[in-house]
């Protein structure tokens, strides 16, 4: 079973494009665009291993989502992308994070 990564972002196309651009990674990608979707994904998918959050969301919303995720799944790492790299930086950011996480998951026999 592939590890699941939750991509959280403002624009649906960004999330779809990231998943498509990173389809070579052995990951199942889920997307969420707001608080309700994040909660629904966390409740529906127990195999989520990590969260990657885009920079398009307002800081207040990102802070709220971090709190929501941490309170429901304190076992997850939450990776928050910088704003400087823009939307085009989301896929490279996610790739760096997930490639590092994969080594950790494989070492822990979780992947």
Secondary structure, DSSP 8 states (H G I E B T S, - for coil): --EEEEEE-S-HHHHHHHHHHTTTSSEEEEEE-SHHHHHHHHHH-TTEEEEEE-SSS-HHHHHHHHHHHHHH-TTSEEEE--STTTTTHHHHHHHHHHHHHHHHHHHTT--
